[in-house]
Amino acid sequence: MTHPVHTPVIAADGGLVRFALAELLAGGPRTMRVELSDAAAAEPWLTRLVGEEAALAALTTGAAEVPARPELADLALLLWARRWWPASPGLGVAPLDPALLDLEAAVATAAVAEGVLDGFEATPGELFDAAAEGIAATSVAEEVRELCLRLAAWFDERDDVVRAEAAAALAAAVSPGQRAYALAAGAGGMAAGDGIVAEGRASVDWARVPPGILDAADDTVTWRIVAAPTGTRLEVEVAGAFADAALTAFATRDGEVVAEVPLHLGAARFAGAADFAGSVPIGLVVGVTAESITGTTPEDRAEVVALVRAREALPPTARTLAERAVAAAAGEEF
């Protein structure tokens, strides 16, 4: 099964709409795949989406490859970027402002919800609420104002007076500027010391941590087991932090967790230590260890980073608002 990091998807009533990641990130997806789980629920939007003949074929077989719809491709790209964008200054991928992603996704969701996917599970209101908390100053203020005014009108048409007023107020309040990030990856490392029993490095699996929290590069995790008069401890450090989050590192042996280390945000890194009574060697996992999680591989991550970096060559209209904000802050001409 293809990992979710490679398959941007939109969930609708009774089915999924999938895109090929390489085509989507290249700015010109030609096709999309519709997969149905409930034909009765999917039939109304599917017929509007692909027409009666193609819809009948899809309803009969449960899936179909159809020409890509630009509004769905835009939304799929934004939803994918909110979860999987591999921010890493060391890899040449700038972080994207999550508030800008949420704002543009709110507008894209509104466009899709009207006449294409009436039962789409995400709502423009929820996305706007998330965006409104984070936008104050931005290098793309005029574009933000335009999107906010479009949302204000959309909310007003649906008698959502509170959000309509909030979107209009945000349009009036947003100002030119640049969001600051707390990242300072690579600043120092674990101090050398006596009593080191074992040490090693590990990579963060993107699927096991919240999006937008850690540098996406590999080999950012350093761990060591230290013997001291008061007992043996496991020390863990994860370099490259964009924001705070509740993170834990788990020492594993033969797939079983043998120690847990709560991690706390410090100067551009997460770090923590805990008593350790086990033996070496160990594995080190940062984030969720549930067996239901489908992990990413180094090959997965390298492929995604390469595809994202190639987007720098795309015209501005093919890039997200958050990407354009990064470029504008860097002084690129549009």
C-alpha positions as a Markdown table, in Angstrom:
| # | Residue | x | y | z |
|---|---|---|---|---|
| 1 | Met | 0.0 | 0.0 | 0.0 |
| 2 | Thr | 1.3 | 3.4 | -0.9 |
| 3 | His | 2.1 | 5.5 | 2.2 |
| 4 | Pro | -0.3 | 8.5 | 2.8 |
| 5 | Val | 2.6 | 10.9 | 2.4 |
| 6 | His | 2.6 | 9.9 | -1.3 |
| 7 | Thr | -1.1 | 10.1 | -1.9 |
| 8 | Pro | -2.9 | 13.4 | -1.3 |
| 9 | Val | -6.5 | 12.7 | -0.6 |
| 10 | Ile | -9.8 | 14.4 | -0.1 |
| 11 | Ala | -12.4 | 12.5 | 1.9 |
| 12 | Ala | -16.0 | 13.0 | 0.9 |
| 13 | Asp | -19.3 | 11.2 | 1.7 |
| 14 | Gly | -19.0 | 7.6 | 0.6 |
| 15 | Gly | -15.6 | 7.9 | -1.0 |
| 16 | Leu | -12.1 | 9.3 | -1.5 |
| 17 | Val | -10.5 | 11.4 | -4.2 |
| 18 | Arg | -6.8 | 10.7 | -4.6 |
| 19 | Phe | -4.0 | 12.4 | -6.5 |
| 20 | Ala | -0.5 | 11.3 | -7.5 |
| 21 | Leu | 1.9 | 13.4 | -5.3 |
| 22 | Ala | 4.5 | 14.0 | -8.0 |
| 23 | Glu | 1.9 | 15.4 | -10.4 |
| 24 | Leu | 0.2 | 17.5 | -7.8 |
| 25 | Leu | 3.5 | 19.0 | -6.6 |
| 26 | Ala | 4.6 | 19.6 | -10.2 |
| 27 | Gly | 1.6 | 21.9 | -10.5 |
| 28 | Gly | -0.4 | 20.0 | -13.2 |
| 29 | Pro | -2.2 | 16.8 | -12.2 |
| 30 | Arg | -3.9 | 15.3 | -15.2 |
| 31 | Thr | -6.0 | 12.7 | -13.5 |
| 32 | Met | -7.4 | 11.8 | -10.1 |
| 33 | Arg | -8.7 | 8.5 | -8.7 |
| 34 | Val | -12.1 | 8.2 | -7.2 |
| 35 | Glu | -12.5 | 5.3 | -4.8 |
| 36 | Leu | -16.0 | 4.5 | -3.4 |
| 37 | Ser | -17.0 | 2.9 | -0.1 |
| 38 | Asp | -20.7 | 3.9 | -0.1 |
| 39 | Ala | -22.1 | 4.2 | -3.6 |
| 40 | Ala | -25.5 | 5.6 | -2.4 |
| 41 | Ala | -23.8 | 8.4 | -0.4 |
| 42 | Ala | -21.3 | 9.2 | -3.2 |
| 43 | Glu | -23.6 | 9.2 | -6.2 |
| 44 | Pro | -24.9 | 12.8 | -5.9 |
| 45 | Trp | -21.5 | 14.4 | -5.9 |
| 46 | Leu | -19.9 | 11.9 | -8.2 |
| 47 | Thr | -22.4 | 12.5 | -11.0 |
| 48 | Arg | -21.8 | 16.3 | -10.7 |
| 49 | Leu | -18.0 | 15.6 | -10.6 |
| 50 | Val | -17.6 | 13.3 | -13.6 |
| 51 | Gly | -20.9 | 13.1 | -15.5 |
| 52 | Glu | -23.5 | 10.4 | -15.6 |
| 53 | Glu | -21.6 | 7.9 | -17.9 |
| 54 | Ala | -18.4 | 8.0 | -15.9 |
| 55 | Ala | -20.3 | 8.0 | -12.6 |
| 56 | Leu | -22.2 | 4.9 | -13.6 |
| 57 | Ala | -18.9 | 3.1 | -14.4 |
| 58 | Ala | -17.4 | 4.1 | -11.1 |
| 59 | Leu | -20.5 | 3.1 | -9.1 |
| 60 | Thr | -20.4 | -0.3 | -10.8 |
| 61 | Thr | -16.7 | -1.0 | -10.3 |
| 62 | Gly | -16.1 | 1.0 | -7.1 |
| 63 | Ala | -13.3 | 3.1 | -8.5 |
| 64 | Ala | -12.4 | 5.2 | -11.6 |
| 65 | Glu | -9.6 | 7.3 | -13.0 |
| 66 | Val | -11.1 | 10.6 | -14.2 |
| 67 | Pro | -9.7 | 14.0 | -15.4 |
| 68 | Ala | -8.4 | 16.1 | -12.5 |
| 69 | Arg | -10.6 | 19.0 | -11.4 |
| 70 | Pro | -8.5 | 22.1 | -10.6 |
| 71 | Glu | -10.5 | 23.1 | -7.5 |
| 72 | Leu | -10.1 | 19.6 | -6.0 |
| 73 | Ala | -6.4 | 19.5 | -6.9 |
| 74 | Asp | -5.9 | 22.9 | -5.1 |
| 75 | Leu | -7.6 | 21.6 | -2.0 |
| 76 | Ala | -5.7 | 18.3 | -2.0 |
| 77 | Leu | -2.4 | 20.2 | -2.2 |
| 78 | Leu | -3.3 | 22.4 | 0.7 |
| 79 | Leu | -4.5 | 19.6 | 2.9 |
| 80 | Trp | -1.4 | 17.6 | 2.1 |
| 81 | Ala | 0.9 | 20.5 | 2.9 |
| 82 | Arg | -0.8 | 21.1 | 6.3 |
| 83 | Arg | 0.2 | 17.5 | 7.3 |
| 84 | Trp | 3.3 | 16.6 | 5.3 |
| 85 | Trp | 5.2 | 19.7 | 4.3 |
| 86 | Pro | 8.9 | 18.7 | 5.1 |
| 87 | Ala | 10.2 | 22.0 | 6.5 |
| 88 | Ser | 14.0 | 21.9 | 7.0 |
| 89 | Pro | 16.4 | 24.8 | 6.5 |
| 90 | Gly | 19.2 | 22.3 | 6.2 |
| 91 | Leu | 17.4 | 20.6 | 3.3 |
| 92 | Gly | 16.5 | 23.9 | 1.7 |
| 93 | Val | 12.7 | 23.7 | 2.5 |
| 94 | Ala | 11.4 | 26.7 | 4.4 |
| 95 | Pro | 8.6 | 26.3 | 6.9 |
| 96 | Leu | 5.1 | 27.4 | 5.8 |
| 97 | Asp | 2.9 | 29.6 | 7.9 |
| 98 | Pro | 0.1 | 27.2 | 9.2 |
| 99 | Ala | -2.3 | 30.1 | 9.5 |
| 100 | Leu | -1.9 | 31.0 | 5.8 |
| 101 | Leu | -2.4 | 27.3 | 4.8 |
| 102 | Asp | -5.5 | 27.2 | 6.9 |
| 103 | Leu | -6.9 | 30.4 | 5.4 |
| 104 | Glu | -6.3 | 29.3 | 1.8 |
| 105 | Ala | -7.7 | 25.8 | 2.6 |
| 106 | Ala | -10.8 | 27.5 | 4.0 |
| 107 | Val | -11.4 | 29.3 | 0.7 |
| 108 | Ala | -10.6 | 26.2 | -1.3 |
| 109 | Thr | -13.0 | 24.1 | 0.8 |
| 110 | Ala | -15.8 | 26.6 | 0.3 |
| 111 | Ala | -15.2 | 26.4 | -3.5 |
| 112 | Val | -15.4 | 22.6 | -3.4 |
| 113 | Ala | -18.4 | 22.4 | -1.1 |
| 114 | Glu | -20.4 | 24.5 | -3.5 |
| 115 | Gly | -21.8 | 22.1 | -6.2 |
| 116 | Val | -19.1 | 19.4 | -6.1 |
| 117 | Leu | -18.7 | 17.8 | -2.7 |
| 118 | Asp | -21.7 | 18.9 | -0.5 |
| 119 | Gly | -20.8 | 16.4 | 2.2 |
| 120 | Phe | -17.1 | 17.2 | 2.4 |
| 121 | Glu | -16.0 | 16.5 | 6.0 |
| 122 | Ala | -13.9 | 19.6 | 6.6 |
| 123 | Thr | -15.6 | 22.9 | 6.9 |
| 124 | Pro | -14.5 | 26.4 | 5.9 |
| 125 | Gly | -15.6 | 27.7 | 9.3 |
| 126 | Glu | -13.3 | 25.4 | 11.2 |
| 127 | Leu | -10.3 | 26.2 | 8.9 |
| 128 | Phe | -11.0 | 29.9 | 9.2 |
| 129 | Asp | -11.2 | 29.7 | 13.0 |
| 130 | Ala | -7.7 | 28.1 | 13.0 |
| 131 | Ala | -6.3 | 30.6 | 10.6 |
| 132 | Ala | -7.7 | 33.7 | 12.3 |
| 133 | Glu | -5.8 | 33.0 | 15.5 |
| 134 | Gly | -2.4 | 33.2 | 13.7 |
| 135 | Ile | -2.6 | 35.9 | 11.1 |
| 136 | Ala | -1.5 | 39.4 | 12.1 |
| 137 | Ala | 1.4 | 40.4 | 10.0 |
| 138 | Thr | 2.3 | 38.8 | 6.7 |
| 139 | Ser | 4.4 | 39.5 | 3.6 |
| 140 | Val | 1.3 | 38.8 | 1.4 |
| 141 | Ala | -1.1 | 41.1 | 3.2 |
| 142 | Glu | -3.1 | 42.1 | 0.1 |
| 143 | Glu | -3.8 | 38.4 | -0.8 |
| 144 | Val | -4.8 | 37.7 | 2.7 |
| 145 | Arg | -7.3 | 40.6 | 2.7 |
| 146 | Glu | -8.8 | 39.3 | -0.6 |
| 147 | Leu | -9.3 | 35.8 | 0.8 |
| 148 | Cys | -10.8 | 37.1 | 4.0 |
| 149 | Leu | -13.3 | 39.3 | 2.1 |
| 150 | Arg | -14.3 | 36.3 | 0.0 |
| 151 | Leu | -14.8 | 34.2 | 3.1 |
| 152 | Ala | -16.8 | 37.1 | 4.7 |
| 153 | Ala | -19.1 | 37.1 | 1.8 |
| 154 | Trp | -19.4 | 33.3 | 1.8 |
| 155 | Phe | -20.2 | 33.2 | 5.5 |
| 156 | Asp | -22.7 | 36.0 | 5.1 |
| 157 | Glu | -24.6 | 34.1 | 2.4 |
| 158 | Arg | -25.0 | 31.3 | 4.9 |
| 159 | Asp | -26.1 | 33.5 | 7.8 |
| 160 | Asp | -22.9 | 32.8 | 9.7 |
| 161 | Val | -22.9 | 36.4 | 11.0 |
| 162 | Val | -20.2 | 35.9 | 13.6 |
| 163 | Arg | -17.6 | 34.5 | 11.2 |
| 164 | Ala | -18.6 | 36.9 | 8.4 |
| 165 | Glu | -17.8 | 39.8 | 10.8 |
| 166 | Ala | -14.6 | 38.1 | 12.0 |
| 167 | Ala | -13.4 | 37.6 | 8.4 |
| 168 | Ala | -14.2 | 41.2 | 7.5 |
| 169 | Ala | -12.4 | 42.4 | 10.6 |
| 170 | Leu | -9.3 | 40.3 | 9.8 |
| 171 | Ala | -9.3 | 41.7 | 6.3 |
| 172 | Ala | -9.2 | 45.2 | 7.8 |
| 173 | Ala | -6.6 | 44.4 | 10.5 |
| 174 | Val | -3.9 | 42.4 | 8.6 |
| 175 | Ser | -0.8 | 44.3 | 7.9 |
| 176 | Pro | 2.5 | 43.8 | 5.9 |
| 177 | Gly | 5.2 | 42.1 | 7.9 |
| 178 | Gln | 6.9 | 38.8 | 8.5 |
| 179 | Arg | 6.1 | 36.0 | 11.0 |
| 180 | Ala | 9.0 | 35.0 | 13.2 |
| 181 | Tyr | 9.9 | 31.4 | 13.8 |
| 182 | Ala | 11.8 | 29.9 | 16.8 |
| 183 | Leu | 13.9 | 27.6 | 14.8 |
| 184 | Ala | 17.7 | 27.6 | 15.1 |
| 185 | Ala | 18.6 | 24.1 | 14.0 |
| 186 | Gly | 22.0 | 22.8 | 14.6 |
| 187 | Ala | 22.9 | 25.0 | 17.6 |
| 188 | Gly | 25.3 | 23.0 | 19.6 |
| 189 | Gly | 24.6 | 19.4 | 20.8 |
| 190 | Met | 24.9 | 17.1 | 23.8 |
| 191 | Ala | 27.8 | 18.0 | 26.0 |
| 192 | Ala | 30.5 | 15.4 | 26.3 |
| 193 | Gly | 30.7 | 13.5 | 29.6 |
| 194 | Asp | 32.0 | 10.5 | 31.5 |
| 195 | Gly | 30.1 | 7.3 | 32.1 |
| 196 | Ile | 28.6 | 7.0 | 28.6 |
| 197 | Val | 27.5 | 3.3 | 28.2 |
| 198 | Ala | 26.1 | 3.7 | 24.7 |
| 199 | Glu | 25.1 | 6.4 | 22.3 |
| 200 | Gly | 23.6 | 6.7 | 18.8 |
| 201 | Arg | 21.5 | 8.7 | 16.4 |
| 202 | Ala | 18.1 | 8.3 | 14.9 |
| 203 | Ser | 15.7 | 9.9 | 12.5 |
| 204 | Val | 12.2 | 11.3 | 13.2 |
| 205 | Asp | 9.5 | 9.4 | 11.4 |
| 206 | Trp | 7.2 | 12.1 | 10.0 |
| 207 | Ala | 4.1 | 9.9 | 10.5 |
| 208 | Arg | 4.7 | 9.7 | 14.2 |
| 209 | Val | 4.9 | 13.4 | 15.2 |
| 210 | Pro | 2.6 | 16.4 | 14.7 |
| 211 | Pro | 3.1 | 18.5 | 11.5 |
| 212 | Gly | 5.2 | 21.6 | 11.6 |
| 213 | Ile | 6.9 | 20.9 | 14.9 |
| 214 | Leu | 10.3 | 19.4 | 14.0 |
| 215 | Asp | 13.0 | 19.8 | 11.3 |
| 216 | Ala | 12.2 | 17.2 | 8.6 |
| 217 | Ala | 15.8 | 16.2 | 8.0 |
| 218 | Asp | 17.1 | 12.7 | 9.0 |
| 219 | Asp | 19.6 | 12.0 | 11.8 |
| 220 | Thr | 18.3 | 14.9 | 14.0 |
| 221 | Val | 17.9 | 12.6 | 17.1 |
| 222 | Thr | 20.8 | 12.0 | 19.5 |
| 223 | Trp | 20.6 | 9.6 | 22.4 |
| 224 | Arg | 23.0 | 8.2 | 25.0 |
| 225 | Ile | 22.8 | 6.0 | 28.0 |
| 226 | Val | 24.9 | 7.4 | 30.9 |
| 227 | Ala | 25.9 | 5.6 | 34.1 |
| 228 | Ala | 26.2 | 7.8 | 37.2 |
| 229 | Pro | 26.4 | 7.2 | 41.0 |
| 230 | Thr | 22.7 | 7.9 | 41.3 |
| 231 | Gly | 21.7 | 5.4 | 38.6 |
| 232 | Thr | 21.7 | 4.9 | 34.8 |
| 233 | Arg | 19.7 | 7.3 | 32.7 |
| 234 | Leu | 18.7 | 7.7 | 29.0 |
| 235 | Glu | 19.2 | 11.2 | 27.6 |
| 236 | Val | 17.6 | 12.2 | 24.3 |
| 237 | Glu | 17.9 | 15.3 | 22.2 |
| 238 | Val | 16.0 | 16.3 | 19.0 |
| 239 | Ala | 17.5 | 19.2 | 17.1 |
| 240 | Gly | 15.4 | 21.6 | 15.1 |
| 241 | Ala | 12.2 | 22.8 | 16.7 |
| 242 | Phe | 9.7 | 25.1 | 15.1 |
| 243 | Ala | 7.1 | 25.1 | 17.8 |
| 244 | Asp | 6.2 | 23.5 | 21.1 |
| 245 | Ala | 4.3 | 20.2 | 21.4 |
| 246 | Ala | 3.8 | 17.2 | 23.7 |
| 247 | Leu | 6.5 | 14.8 | 22.6 |
| 248 | Thr | 7.9 | 11.6 | 24.0 |
| 249 | Ala | 10.9 | 9.5 | 23.0 |
| 250 | Phe | 10.6 | 5.7 | 23.4 |
| 251 | Ala | 13.5 | 3.3 | 23.7 |
| 252 | Thr | 12.6 | 0.0 | 22.1 |
| 253 | Arg | 14.1 | -3.5 | 22.0 |
| 254 | Asp | 12.7 | -6.2 | 19.7 |
| 255 | Gly | 9.7 | -4.0 | 19.0 |
| 256 | Glu | 8.8 | -3.5 | 22.7 |
| 257 | Val | 9.0 | -0.2 | 24.6 |
| 258 | Val | 11.5 | -0.4 | 27.4 |
| 259 | Ala | 11.7 | 3.2 | 28.5 |
| 260 | Glu | 9.9 | 6.5 | 28.0 |
| 261 | Val | 11.5 | 9.9 | 27.9 |
| 262 | Pro | 9.3 | 13.0 | 28.0 |
| 263 | Leu | 10.8 | 15.7 | 25.8 |
| 264 | His | 10.6 | 19.4 | 26.5 |
| 265 | Leu | 11.2 | 22.4 | 24.3 |
| 266 | Gly | 14.5 | 24.3 | 24.8 |
| 267 | Ala | 16.7 | 26.4 | 22.6 |
| 268 | Ala | 15.7 | 25.2 | 19.1 |
| 269 | Arg | 15.5 | 21.6 | 20.3 |
| 270 | Phe | 13.5 | 19.1 | 22.4 |
| 271 | Ala | 15.4 | 17.3 | 25.1 |
| 272 | Gly | 14.7 | 15.0 | 28.1 |
| 273 | Ala | 16.1 | 12.3 | 30.3 |
| 274 | Ala | 14.7 | 9.4 | 32.3 |
| 275 | Asp | 15.9 | 6.5 | 34.4 |
| 276 | Phe | 17.0 | 3.5 | 32.3 |
| 277 | Ala | 17.4 | 0.0 | 33.7 |
| 278 | Gly | 17.6 | -2.0 | 30.5 |
| 279 | Ser | 20.4 | -3.2 | 28.4 |
| 280 | Val | 21.7 | -2.2 | 25.0 |
| 281 | Pro | 21.3 | -2.1 | 22.0 |
| 282 | Ile | 18.1 | -0.1 | 21.8 |
| 283 | Gly | 16.1 | 1.6 | 19.1 |
| 284 | Leu | 14.8 | 5.1 | 19.6 |
| 285 | Val | 11.4 | 6.3 | 18.4 |
| 286 | Val | 10.2 | 9.9 | 18.8 |
| 287 | Gly | 6.4 | 10.3 | 18.8 |
| 288 | Val | 3.6 | 7.8 | 18.6 |
| 289 | Thr | 4.6 | 4.2 | 18.7 |
| 290 | Ala | 1.1 | 2.7 | 18.0 |
| 291 | Glu | 1.2 | -0.3 | 15.7 |
| 292 | Ser | -1.6 | 1.3 | 13.7 |
| 293 | Ile | 0.8 | 4.0 | 12.5 |
| 294 | Thr | 2.2 | 3.4 | 9.0 |
| 295 | Gly | 5.7 | 4.8 | 9.2 |
| 296 | Thr | 7.7 | 6.7 | 6.6 |
| 297 | Thr | 11.1 | 5.4 | 5.4 |
| 298 | Pro | 14.2 | 7.4 | 4.6 |
| 299 | Glu | 13.4 | 6.8 | 0.9 |
| 300 | Asp | 9.8 | 8.2 | 1.4 |
| 301 | Arg | 11.2 | 11.3 | 3.0 |
| 302 | Ala | 14.0 | 11.9 | 0.5 |
| 303 | Glu | 11.5 | 11.6 | -2.4 |
| 304 | Val | 9.1 | 14.1 | -0.9 |
| 305 | Val | 11.8 | 16.6 | -0.1 |
| 306 | Ala | 13.0 | 16.4 | -3.7 |
| 307 | Leu | 9.5 | 17.0 | -5.1 |
| 308 | Val | 8.9 | 19.9 | -2.8 |
| 309 | Arg | 12.3 | 21.6 | -3.6 |
| 310 | Ala | 11.5 | 21.4 | -7.3 |
| 311 | Arg | 8.4 | 23.6 | -6.7 |
| 312 | Glu | 10.7 | 26.6 | -6.4 |
| 313 | Ala | 10.8 | 26.6 | -10.3 |
| 314 | Leu | 7.0 | 26.8 | -10.6 |
| 315 | Pro | 5.2 | 30.1 | -11.4 |
| 316 | Pro | 3.7 | 31.9 | -8.4 |
| 317 | Thr | 0.1 | 31.0 | -9.4 |
| 318 | Ala | 1.0 | 27.3 | -9.1 |
| 319 | Arg | 2.3 | 27.7 | -5.5 |
| 320 | Thr | 0.3 | 28.1 | -2.3 |
| 321 | Leu | -0.2 | 31.4 | -0.6 |
| 322 | Ala | 2.1 | 30.2 | 2.2 |
| 323 | Glu | 4.8 | 29.5 | -0.3 |
| 324 | Arg | 4.4 | 32.9 | -1.9 |
| 325 | Ala | 4.7 | 34.5 | 1.5 |
| 326 | Val | 8.1 | 32.7 | 2.0 |
| 327 | Ala | 9.2 | 33.9 | -1.4 |
| 328 | Ala | 8.0 | 37.5 | -0.8 |
| 329 | Ala | 9.8 | 37.6 | 2.6 |
| 330 | Ala | 13.0 | 36.4 | 0.8 |
| 331 | Gly | 12.6 | 39.3 | -1.7 |
| 332 | Glu | 11.6 | 37.3 | -4.7 |
| 333 | Glu | 9.9 | 39.2 | -7.5 |
| 334 | Phe | 6.4 | 37.9 | -8.6 |
